[in-house]
Amino acid sequence: MPARGELSVDGLHYYDGPDWGWQPLWLTADRVIEAAYEQYRVAATGAALLSEGLLNQSWRLHCADHDRVLRVSRTERTLEQVRYEDRVVAAWSSVRQVVAPETEVHPVINGHVITVYPFCDGVPGTGIDPVLRARQLAAVMAQLHRRSLEIDLPQRPGARSIDDLAATDQWLPVRSAVIGRFGDGSEIMADVGVVDGAVAELDEQVRSWCHDHPDEPRAVVHADLNARNQLYRDGQLVGIIDTDDCRIEPLAAEVAGLAYSDPAVSPQQVWQDYVAAGGPLDPSAEEMLLPFARLGAVGELQWFTDDDGRATHLAADHLRNLVADLGGRPARG
């Protein structure tokens, strides 16, 4: 079996793991090298696909002065959204771990927005002990959140906050799609029933908390601080990448994602580390870590269906994982 990220013999596809198989490259390696020179006057001697990316396709450019990364954004990511990302990253510039683009020039090639970054040498957080990872990131997250409160921006174009759409409203169309593909047998319907009850309870928890705490801080967050988007060197967090999903959300929701990032991580310890580093949240927000983590799990419903609203071949497996997240302790990665 090929390794994830391996290119096909003809150089037109890459292997995206056993679930998705071979997928087309939006730009081939040769075209990436050409684009780097044509658009940025960057002379690369080679290009290697970075296999950790899930939604964008990013390439490491080997260059004489220093290596770079050329990000080829998915077609849904617009130039307007990437320029919003530029403004956010500029505001975070004092946080040394944030990897900023080398330039705010973003050519669009075949419908894909291009961005060039300096290459940050490090291993993904997936190879780091999750407890050490969470404790380091909590302190950096506190810095980011303090900076974010100073950013005067509207919501990112095309984005919505984690609590803008009720969990029930996210679930119902997916519910129909899952039953439509997998039927209404007892096993599927048992899982469906668990989610039915859980999303209703979750909606009430979030509604009540937002009503009782109308001044709880909302600001721009990274919104995708999973382990793949953290880079470590000698055990230290040196890079935060993939900022293109940044959006305005309750700051507590991002802390929740870290607090429940792995079963080995203590939510209480994450909260204490965040507060000790100057995280700008009221103590009352700690009670919402679990509900917001579960709401984040509900957000994964977007991956249960294809662009036409039909359940994917993996939707039943995803449903079982969602049931586990909503009925127990979620693991947000």
C-alpha positions in Angstrom: 0.0 0.0 0.0 1.4 3.5 -0.9 2.2 5.9 1.9 -0.1 8.8 2.5 1.0 11.8 0.3 2.8 9.5 -2.2 2.6 10.8 -5.8 1.4 8.6 -8.6 3.8 7.5 -11.4 2.4 10.1 -13.8 2.6 12.8 -11.1 -1.0 13.8 -11.4 -2.4 12.3 -8.3 -1.5 11.7 -4.6 -2.5 8.9 -2.2 -4.9 10.3 0.5 -5.0 7.2 2.7 -7.2 4.1 2.6 -10.5 5.9 3.1 -10.2 8.2 0.0 -7.5 6.6 -2.1 -5.9 8.5 -5.0 -6.9 12.1 -5.4 -6.0 14.6 -8.2 -3.3 17.2 -7.6 -4.5 20.7 -8.2 -1.0 21.7 -9.3 1.6 19.2 -10.3 5.1 19.4 -8.8 6.5 20.9 -12.0 3.7 23.5 -12.1 4.3 24.4 -8.4 8.0 25.2 -9.2 7.0 27.2 -12.2 4.4 29.2 -10.3 6.8 29.9 -7.5 9.2 31.6 -10.0 6.5 33.2 -12.2 4.6 34.8 -9.3 7.3 35.3 -6.6 10.6 35.0 -8.4 11.4 32.2 -6.0 13.8 29.7 -7.7 13.1 26.3 -6.3 15.2 23.2 -7.1 12.5 20.8 -6.1 9.0 20.5 -4.6 7.7 17.9 -2.2 4.0 17.5 -1.2 3.4 17.8 2.5 1.2 14.9 3.4 -0.2 16.3 6.7 -2.6 18.7 5.0 -6.2 17.6 4.8 -8.1 20.4 2.9 -5.4 22.4 1.2 -2.4 21.0 -0.8 0.9 22.4 0.4 4.3 21.9 -1.0 7.8 22.3 0.4 10.0 24.3 -2.0 13.7 23.5 -1.8 15.5 26.8 -2.3 19.1 28.0 -2.1 18.5 30.7 0.5 15.8 29.0 2.7 13.1 26.5 2.1 9.5 27.7 1.7 6.0 26.3 1.6 3.6 27.0 -1.2 0.0 26.5 -0.1 -2.6 25.8 -2.8 -5.9 26.5 -1.2 -9.1 24.5 -1.9 -11.4 26.3 -4.4 -13.9 27.2 -1.7 -11.3 29.4 -0.1 -11.7 32.8 -1.8 -9.2 35.6 -2.2 -11.3 37.8 0.1 -11.0 35.2 2.8 -7.3 34.8 2.4 -6.8 38.6 2.7 -8.8 38.5 5.9 -6.4 35.8 7.1 -3.5 38.1 6.3 -4.9 40.8 8.5 -5.4 38.4 11.4 -2.0 36.9 11.1 -0.4 40.4 11.0 -2.2 41.2 14.3 -0.8 38.1 15.8 2.8 38.9 14.7 4.1 39.4 18.2 3.3 35.7 19.0 6.5 34.1 17.7 5.0 30.7 17.0 2.6 32.0 14.4 4.0 31.3 10.9 3.1 34.3 8.7 3.3 34.4 4.9 6.3 35.9 3.3 4.1 38.3 1.2 0.5 39.3 0.9 0.6 38.7 -2.8 -1.9 35.9 -3.6 -2.1 34.8 -7.3 -5.1 32.7 -8.2 -4.2 29.7 -10.4 -7.0 27.5 -11.9 -9.4 28.8 -9.1 -6.9 28.1 -6.3 -5.5 31.0 -4.2 -1.7 30.6 -3.7 0.2 31.7 -0.6 3.9 31.4 0.2 5.4 30.9 3.7 8.8 30.3 5.1 9.3 26.6 5.8 9.2 26.0 9.6 11.4 23.1 10.5 9.6 20.9 13.0 7.6 17.7 13.5 3.8 17.8 13.7 2.2 17.7 17.1 0.8 14.3 16.3 4.3 13.0 17.3 4.3 14.8 20.6 3.0 13.7 24.0 -0.6 15.2 24.1 -0.2 16.4 27.7 3.0 18.3 26.9 1.4 19.6 23.7 -1.7 20.9 25.5 0.2 22.6 28.3 2.4 24.5 25.8 -0.4 25.5 23.5 -2.6 26.7 26.4 -0.1 29.5 27.1 0.3 30.4 23.5 -3.5 30.4 23.0 -3.8 32.9 25.9 -1.4 35.2 24.0 -3.4 34.9 20.8 -6.7 35.6 22.5 -5.3 38.7 24.2 -4.2 40.0 20.8 -7.5 39.0 19.2 -9.4 41.3 21.5 -7.5 44.2 19.9 -8.5 43.2 16.3 -11.3 45.3 14.9 -12.7 43.0 12.2 -16.2 41.7 11.3 -16.7 38.0 10.8 -14.6 36.4 8.1 -16.5 36.3 4.8 -18.4 33.1 4.5 -17.7 31.9 8.1 -20.0 31.5 11.0 -19.4 31.1 14.7 -19.7 27.6 16.3 -22.9 28.7 18.0 -24.6 30.6 15.1 -26.5 27.5 13.9 -28.2 25.3 16.5 -26.9 21.8 16.8 -30.3 20.4 16.0 -30.4 22.4 12.7 -27.0 21.0 11.8 -28.1 17.5 12.6 -31.5 17.1 11.0 -30.5 17.2 7.3 -27.6 14.8 8.0 -29.9 12.6 9.9 -32.1 12.2 6.8 -29.1 11.6 4.6 -27.7 8.9 6.9 -31.0 7.0 7.1 -31.5 7.4 3.4 -28.2 5.7 2.7 -27.9 3.1 5.5 -31.6 2.5 6.2 -33.5 2.5 9.5 -32.3 -0.7 11.0 -32.0 -1.0 14.8 -28.2 -0.2 15.0 -28.4 3.0 12.9 -31.6 4.2 14.7 -30.0 3.6 18.1 -27.2 5.9 17.2 -29.6 8.4 15.6 -31.7 8.4 18.8 -28.7 9.2 21.0 -27.8 12.2 18.8 -31.4 13.4 18.7 -31.4 13.7 22.5 -27.9 15.0 22.8 -28.2 17.9 20.4 -31.4 19.1 22.0 -29.8 19.2 25.4 -26.7 20.9 23.9 -28.8 23.6 22.3 -30.4 24.4 25.6 -27.0 24.5 27.4 -25.5 26.9 24.9 -28.7 29.1 24.7 -28.9 29.4 28.5 -25.2 30.2 28.9 -25.2 32.9 26.1 -28.3 34.4 27.7 -26.7 34.6 31.1 -23.3 35.7 29.9 -23.9 38.2 27.1 -20.6 39.9 27.6 -18.4 36.8 27.3 -15.6 37.6 24.9 -15.9 36.8 21.2 -13.0 37.5 18.9 -11.0 36.0 16.1 -9.6 32.5 16.9 -7.4 30.2 14.9 -10.4 27.7 14.8 -8.3 24.7 13.7 -5.6 24.1 16.3 -5.5 20.4 15.9 -2.2 18.6 16.4 -1.3 18.6 12.7 -1.3 22.4 12.7 1.3 22.6 15.5 5.0 22.1 14.8 7.6 21.1 17.4 11.4 21.1 17.6 13.3 19.6 20.5 10.0 19.2 22.3 9.1 22.9 22.0 6.2 24.5 20.1 7.8 26.5 17.3 5.1 26.8 14.7 1.4 27.4 14.4 0.2 26.9 10.8 -2.9 26.7 8.6 -4.6 29.9 9.9 -7.0 30.0 6.9 -10.0 28.9 9.0 -9.7 31.8 11.4 -13.1 33.3 12.4 -14.9 35.1 15.2 -16.1 32.8 17.9 -16.5 32.7 21.7 -13.0 32.4 23.0 -14.2 29.7 25.4 -15.0 27.5 22.5 -11.4 27.4 21.3 -10.1 26.7 24.8 -12.7 23.8 25.0 -11.2 22.2 21.9 -7.8 22.2 23.5 -9.1 21.0 26.9 -10.7 18.0 25.2 -8.0 17.4 22.6 -7.0 14.0 23.9 -8.2 11.6 26.6 -4.9 12.0 28.4 -5.3 15.8 28.7 -6.8 17.2 31.9 -9.4 19.9 31.0 -8.8 21.5 34.5 -5.1 21.7 33.8 -5.6 23.3 30.4 -7.9 25.9 32.0 -5.4 26.6 34.8 -2.5 27.0 32.3 -4.6 29.3 30.1 -5.6 31.5 33.0 -2.1 31.6 34.4 -0.8 32.8 31.0 -3.2 35.7 31.0 -6.1 34.1 29.1 -8.9 36.8 29.0 -11.8 34.7 30.2 -14.0 34.9 33.2 -13.9 31.9 35.6 -17.5 31.1 34.7 -16.4 30.1 31.2 -14.8 26.9 32.6 -18.3 25.3 33.0 -18.8 25.6 29.2 -15.7 23.7 28.2 -17.4 20.3 27.9 -20.6 21.7 26.1 -18.5 23.7 23.6 -16.2 20.6 23.0 -19.4 18.6 22.2 -20.6 21.4 20.0 -17.3 21.2 18.1 -17.9 17.5 17.6 -21.4 18.4 16.1 -19.6 20.6 13.7 -18.0 17.5 12.2 -21.4 16.8 10.7 -20.3 18.8 7.6 -18.1 15.8 6.7 -20.9 13.2 6.8 -22.3 14.3 3.4 -21.0 15.1 0.0 -21.6 18.4 -1.9 -25.0 17.1 -3.0 -26.1 16.4 0.6 -25.8 12.6 0.2 -24.3 10.6 3.1 -20.7 9.5 2.3 -19.5 5.9 2.6 -17.9 6.8 5.9 -21.0 8.4 7.4 -22.0 5.5 9.6 -18.6 5.3 11.1 -18.6 9.0 11.7 -22.0 8.6 13.4 -20.6 6.1 15.8 -17.8 8.4 16.7 -20.2 11.3 17.2 -22.3 9.2 19.5 -19.2 8.5 21.6 -18.3 12.2 21.7 -21.8 13.3 22.7 -22.4 10.6 25.3 -19.0 10.7 27.0 -15.8 12.7 26.8 -15.1 14.1 23.3 -11.7 13.9 21.7 -11.2 17.0 19.5 -7.7 16.2 18.2 
